[in-house]
Amino acid sequence: MKKHKRVLVTGATGGIGRAVVKDLLREGHLVLATGRNPDILSHLYKMGAGVIESDLTTKEGLDRVTAAAGAPDVVIFGAGVGTFLHAHELTDTDISQTMEVNSVSPMKLLSRILPGMIERGSGHIIFIASAAGKVSTKKTAVYSASKGAILGYADALRLEMAAHGLEVTTVNPGPVDTPFLDHVTPGSRYRESMKGYMISPEQVSKAIITVMGRPIREVDLPWYMAAVTRIHSIAPNLTEKIGRNFFEKK
């Protein structure tokens, strides 16, 4: 593996994505950062990243990023949105946006980028998924569905890409202390419930940097989420009972 990689990071203006870009630059990698916040992109550009302001839910955005990225050594999918409400309270827009950003857009982008990576015969695709894709809680029906979809996609992709020398890894964090929670859980007691258990974007970034270039299938973090997913596979009623009040109104 070359010491320095050409890395494409989507969702680079979010909490986790921004932390990943900063760590990659610190290690000397060549980074192309995409996102929708021009102010944060400008800051990342000043730090040394190549930047593209783009909306990957549009064909124009997908084509622009594809043209600029070429065949990167590593692709890190960090874009994510969500609205945490009961299933019947979600609008069509809430549902479509969540599925498009979290699941469909990565698939569409990879359909454009993978041929070049396959031709080279090496590369690493890393999805920042979520523990919610394995263990759902109330008010996360569509968000969990979107993350579960990307986990299933990654499993199939891993099998398909093995013959071409490409690695596929999913990083599945539990609750991360970013502004994302303030947007998706307004009026809930989630932060209060998870105080002392949330991890930082920097911890997620460290896990991502650690697995780059290594044949690691998935990373569940922190340690207790790995334990929860194992318990859930054996005793789902127990984990559902424990997690049922995370998103209740104050």
N, C-alpha and C positions, 0 to 999 in steps of 0.2 A: 504494500500500500504506500502510495506517495505520501510524504509528510504533509504537504499542503494540498487541499482539495478545492475544487470548484463546487460551491454549495449553493443551491437554491432554497430559500426559506420563504414560505408563504405565511401570511398572517404575521408579518414581521413587526407590525405596529401595535400588536397586542402584548400583554404582559409577558407571556412565555416566549413568544416569537422574538420580542425585542431582546430578552435576556440571552437567547440562543445566538442571535446575530452578534451581540457584544462579545460573547465568549469565543465564538468562531474567529472574529477579527483579532481578538487578543492572542489567539494561537497561530495567527498568520494565514488563515484560510482566505480564499477569494470568494466573497459572498455577494450574491444577488438577492436583495431583499424586496419583497412585494407586499403591498398593503394599501389601505385606503386613507390613511391619515397623513396628509402632506407634511405637517409639522414634524412628526416623528421620523418620517422618511428623510426629511432634510437633516435632522440630527444624525441619523445613521450614515447618511452620505458624508457628513463632515468627519465621521469616525473612520471612513474608508470603505464603506460598502457601496456597491452599485445598487441603485434603487429604481423601481418602477412602480408608479402609482397606478393600480389597476383593480378592477372588480372582476374576480374570476368567475362570477356567476353569469358573465356575458361572453359571447363569442369573441368580441373585440379584445376584451381583457385576456382571455385565454391565448389568443393568437399573438398578442403583444409579448406576453411572458414567454411563450414558446420560442418566438423568434430571438429574443434576447438570451434565453437560457441555453439554447442548443442542447447538448447532451451533458448535463452536469454530472460530476462524480457522485454527488449526494443530493437528494431532494428531501427536505424536511417540511412536512405539511403541518403548519401551526395555526391556520385560520380556523376560527370557531365562533359560532353564535348560538344563542338559545333564548327561549322565553319559558320560564318555569311557572306554568299555571296548570290547573286541571285540564285534562284533555278536551273537555267540552267548552272551555273558556278560550281556547286558542283560535285565532283567526286563520283564514286561508293563507294570508301573508306570513304569519308566524310559522306555520307548518312548512310552506314552500321554501322560505328563506333558510330555515334550519337544515332541512334536508339538502338543499342546493349547496350551501356553503360547507357543511360538515361532511357530506358524503359524495354528492354528484360532481361538484367541481374538481376535487382531487382525481376522480376517475377520468373525467374529461381531459384534464391536464396531462395525466399520465399516458392516455391514449396517443397524445401528440409527442411526448418526450421519450417514451420507452423505446421506440425503434432505434434512435441514435445510441441509447445506452446498451441495447442489445447488440447492435453492430460492433460497439467497442468491446463488449464482452466483460464489463465490470460495472459496478455501481452499487449504491445503497439507497433504499427508499425507507424513510422513517416517518411513520404516522404518529402524531401526538393525538392519541385517541382519548379514552377516558375509562375510569373504573365504572362509570355509569353505563357503558356499553356491555358490561357483564352483570352488574347488580343495579337494578333500577330502584328509584324511590318515588314517592308521590310527587306529582307536578313535573316529572321529567320524561313523560311518555314519549314525546317526539324527539327530545334531545337524546334520550337513551337509544331510541330506534336509530337515530342518525349515527351514533357512535358504534352501535352494534352492527350496522351495515358496513361501516369501514373496517371493523374487525373481521367480518366475514370475507370482505373483498381482499383484505391483506392476506388471509389464510390461503385463498385460491391463488393470489398473485405470487405468493412465496413458492408454491408448487410449480407454477408456470415459469418463473424466472430462474429456478435452480439450474436448469440446463444452460442458461446464458451467463452464469457467473454473477448474478445480481442478488444481493441480500435484501430481505424485507423484514423490518422490525416495527412493532407497535409499542409505544410508550403509553402506559395507562395510569395516569395520576388520579389520586383521589382529589378532594377539594384543594384548590390552589388559591392562595391569597392574592387575588388580582382584582382590578376594577370590574372584571367580567361578572363577578358575583353580585355587585351592586346593580348591574343592569338586568340580570336574569332573575333575581330574587327580591324585588322590591316589597317591603312590608313583611318579610318573613323573619323567622328566628334562626335562620340557617347559620349565619356567622356566629351567633351566640351559642348555638348548639355545638358547633364544631371548633370553638375556641380552644386552642392548644393542640388541635389535630391537623390544622391546615398546614400545607407546606408552601415554600416560597417558589416563585418562578425560577430563581437561581438554582434551586435543588433539582427541578425538572430539567433545566438546561444542562446541568452537570451530568445527569443520567444519560441525556441524549449524546453529549460529547463523548462520554465513556464508551458507548456502544458503536459509534461510528467506525465502519470498516470491519466490524466483528460479526460473526454469524450467530447473532442472538435473536431468538424468535420474538420475545416480548419482555417488557419490564413493567412490573406492577409496583407502584410506590405511593406512599411510604409503605413500610413493612406491614402495617396493620391492614392495608387494603389488599395486599396479597393474601393475608390470612382470611379476610372477609370473603374474597372470591372463592377460596377453597371451601370455606364453611357453607357458603351459599349453594355450591354444587351438591352438597350433602344434605343440608338442612335449610332450604330456602324459606320456610315459614319463620324460622328464627331470625334470619337477617332482615326479613320484611317487617317483623314485629319491632326490631330494634330501630330500623330506619324510618318508620312510618310518620314520625312527627317532625322531621327535619325541615319541612317547608310549610309548616302551619303558620297561619297569620298570628301576629301578636295580639 
